[in-house]
Amino acid sequence: MALIEKFKDQGVERIGNGTVAAEKSLSRGTIAMFNASGALEEAGDTAGCVFAGIAKHSAEAGENAEFDYGSPFFYPAVTAALADIGDEVYISGAGTLAKTSVNRIAAGRIVDAEAGSGWWIDPLLAGAPAWGQTDTDASGEVAVAGMSADGIVMVTLAEDPGSNQALSDVVCASGKFTVYATTGAARAALASKKINFLILAKA
């Protein structure tokens, strides 16, 4: 279990409250969720539950507890990398978060990362479109877990900051999208280029 102790100064605190579930308790800094009955308890990867926020104080079963669901918070993760920025995180276990989980209970999106140390997560962006900056490979492709042929992606060329023109020729497929620099008979993949992307839908 990770206790959340660091918050971004520029974040907007938003306070919610609820009743702690029977035979459960919350500690200050605990990642909290609403269970299927609508009561608060420590986060766990359990079907039917919803992320609530970070507990503001300790509370016992039956007591009212406040939680912050607005302030971006720091979550320790030794695997953290700058490439994680833009990824969504989910409740993965007892008070833990990860980029994958069984029930995919969204807890926020990574807005900054300290390599080898942890993620800065904005809970207000849970379920929001994914965005970020990355490099296409030699085939103009970018791997994206869960992407399908019905996905919708917008791309701009990051190496040309003076231009906001979108690259409209983006083709989605299973597990990836491909960016093309030209269309028609002269169509060629945009290989090994830095791009900005916004994923509006994966399927």
Wavefront OBJ file of the C-alpha trace (Angstrom):
o trace
v 0.000 0.000 0.000
v 1.265 3.456 -0.911
v 0.390 6.504 1.183
v 0.117 9.703 -0.850
v 2.002 12.572 0.758
v 3.065 14.874 -2.088
v 0.712 17.082 -4.119
v 1.407 19.626 -6.865
v 1.170 23.199 -5.592
v -0.717 24.381 -8.672
v -3.377 21.701 -8.327
v -6.997 22.494 -7.533
v -8.142 20.742 -4.366
v -11.641 19.304 -4.656
v -13.136 17.707 -1.581
v -15.667 14.893 -1.510
v -16.929 12.804 1.379
v -18.559 9.502 2.180
v -19.106 6.905 4.882
v -16.417 4.315 5.564
v -17.641 0.775 4.886
v -18.404 -1.677 7.690
v -15.312 -3.408 9.091
v -13.084 -1.091 7.036
v -10.900 1.893 7.879
v -8.992 4.600 6.041
v -5.688 6.230 6.909
v -4.687 9.738 5.897
v -3.084 9.554 2.442
v -4.775 6.277 1.509
v -6.024 5.840 -2.060
v -9.766 5.442 -1.502
v -12.613 4.095 -3.608
v -16.355 3.673 -3.419
v -17.349 0.017 -3.251
v -20.375 -1.455 -5.022
v -22.575 -0.373 -2.087
v -21.404 3.241 -2.274
v -19.283 3.139 0.896
v -15.633 4.180 1.133
v -12.757 1.777 1.608
v -9.109 1.387 0.698
v -8.647 1.009 -3.047
v -8.520 -2.488 -4.508
v -8.911 -3.984 -7.976
v -12.488 -5.089 -7.378
v -15.277 -5.112 -9.953
v -18.061 -2.597 -9.401
v -15.908 -0.072 -7.528
v -15.042 3.524 -8.451
v -11.985 5.613 -7.566
v -12.848 8.277 -4.979
v -9.642 10.181 -4.190
v -6.952 10.543 -1.546
v -8.141 10.340 2.069
v -7.722 13.665 3.891
v -7.745 12.101 7.361
v -8.046 8.753 9.109
v -11.524 7.319 9.718
v -13.079 4.130 11.029
v -16.077 2.090 9.880
v -19.293 4.124 9.867
v -17.493 7.460 10.167
v -17.602 10.219 7.581
v -14.366 10.632 5.628
v -13.210 13.411 3.320
v -11.068 12.820 0.246
v -9.346 15.020 -2.334
v -10.212 14.111 -5.914
v -8.767 17.176 -7.643
v -5.120 17.718 -6.684
v -2.434 16.049 -8.841
v -0.466 13.720 -6.568
v 2.864 11.898 -6.591
v 2.761 8.110 -6.685
v 6.046 6.230 -6.110
v 6.947 3.852 -8.942
v 10.480 2.614 -9.593
v 9.542 1.851 -13.208
v 8.470 5.451 -13.886
v 9.766 6.959 -17.141
v 9.108 10.124 -19.114
v 7.513 7.968 -21.807
v 4.692 7.227 -19.334
v 3.369 10.796 -19.550
v -0.155 10.740 -20.949
v -0.869 7.163 -19.855
v -3.847 6.348 -17.673
v -3.360 4.582 -14.335
v -5.692 2.131 -12.644
v -6.244 0.686 -9.190
v -4.194 -2.509 -9.330
v -4.250 -3.881 -5.795
v -4.543 -2.971 -2.117
v -3.959 0.776 -2.252
v -1.755 0.486 -5.339
v -1.832 1.919 -8.865
v -0.438 0.680 -12.177
v -0.815 1.224 -15.913
v -2.629 -2.113 -16.194
v -5.195 -3.903 -14.050
v -7.937 -6.504 -14.266
v -10.990 -4.290 -13.732
v -9.517 -1.049 -15.122
v -10.758 1.283 -12.382
v -9.270 4.565 -13.603
v -7.577 6.725 -10.966
v -6.132 9.452 -13.188
v -3.606 10.172 -15.895
v 0.163 10.664 -15.673
v 0.987 14.331 -16.300
v 4.657 14.211 -15.295
v 7.209 11.589 -14.311
v 10.419 11.397 -12.327
v 12.386 8.578 -13.935
v 12.951 5.694 -11.553
v 11.080 7.475 -8.779
v 7.394 7.963 -9.523
v 4.507 9.549 -11.414
v 2.582 12.767 -10.972
v -1.047 11.785 -11.501
v -3.991 14.096 -12.182
v -7.180 12.393 -10.941
v -9.411 14.800 -12.867
v -8.108 13.354 -16.145
v -9.270 9.799 -15.445
v -11.026 8.575 -18.577
v -9.920 11.617 -20.590
v -8.309 11.248 -24.032
v -4.664 10.155 -23.994
v -2.040 12.540 -25.301
v 1.712 12.813 -25.361
v 4.858 13.084 -27.423
v 6.748 10.157 -28.892
v 8.833 9.029 -31.868
v 7.539 7.022 -34.789
v 9.586 3.947 -35.670
v 11.290 3.236 -39.007
v 7.897 2.297 -40.464
v 6.129 5.402 -39.197
v 4.329 3.366 -36.548
v 3.553 3.941 -32.873
v 2.558 1.000 -30.673
v -0.592 1.607 -28.591
v -2.100 -1.122 -26.421
v -5.791 -1.616 -27.146
v -5.792 0.320 -30.422
v -8.060 -1.034 -33.156
v -8.818 -0.193 -36.775
v -11.706 1.970 -35.527
v -9.423 4.197 -33.436
v -9.254 7.976 -33.839
v -5.894 9.740 -33.447
v -4.796 13.311 -34.170
v -1.100 13.980 -34.807
v 1.117 17.042 -35.275
v 4.816 17.124 -36.100
v 6.695 18.066 -32.909
v 9.878 18.891 -34.833
v 8.100 21.820 -36.493
v 6.865 23.855 -33.481
v 6.050 26.841 -35.663
v 3.353 24.873 -37.437
v 0.180 23.606 -35.781
v -0.977 21.844 -38.920
v -2.320 18.397 -38.130
v -1.098 15.377 -40.051
v -4.413 14.040 -41.277
v -3.191 10.788 -42.810
v -3.124 8.599 -39.704
v -4.159 4.963 -40.026
v -5.130 2.953 -36.952
v -4.769 -0.817 -36.730
v -4.609 -3.503 -34.078
v -2.113 -2.397 -31.424
v -0.722 0.589 -33.329
v -1.262 3.638 -35.505
v 0.787 4.675 -38.534
v 1.524 8.269 -39.540
v 1.954 9.182 -43.204
v 3.676 12.347 -44.407
v 2.059 12.318 -47.835
v -1.090 10.970 -49.454
v -2.121 9.402 -52.734
v 0.427 7.816 -55.055
v 3.315 9.513 -53.223
v 2.209 8.194 -49.825
v 5.160 7.543 -47.498
v 5.342 6.769 -43.799
v 6.685 9.458 -41.482
v 9.634 7.431 -40.220
v 11.621 8.152 -37.050
v 10.057 11.546 -36.337
v 8.971 13.131 -33.073
v 5.216 13.703 -32.992
v 2.539 15.043 -30.673
v -0.511 12.795 -30.495
v -4.040 12.893 -29.108
v -5.939 9.596 -28.912
v -9.673 10.300 -28.996
v -10.742 6.660 -29.261
v -9.083 3.252 -29.449
v -12.054 1.237 -30.696
l 1 2 3 4 5 6 7 8 9 10 11 12 13 14 15 16 17 18 19 20 21 22 23 24 25 26 27 28 29 30 31 32 33 34 35 36 37 38 39 40 41 42 43 44 45 46 47 48 49 50 51 52 53 54 55 56 57 58 59 60 61 62 63 64 65 66 67 68 69 70 71 72 73 74 75 76 77 78 79 80 81 82 83 84 85 86 87 88 89 90 91 92 93 94 95 96 97 98 99 100 101 102 103 104 105 106 107 108 109 110 111 112 113 114 115 116 117 118 119 120 121 122 123 124 125 126 127 128 129 130 131 132 133 134 135 136 137 138 139 140 141 142 143 144 145 146 147 148 149 150 151 152 153 154 155 156 157 158 159 160 161 162 163 164 165 166 167 168 169 170 171 172 173 174 175 176 177 178 179 180 181 182 183 184 185 186 187 188 189 190 191 192 193 194 195 196 197 198 199 200 201 202 203
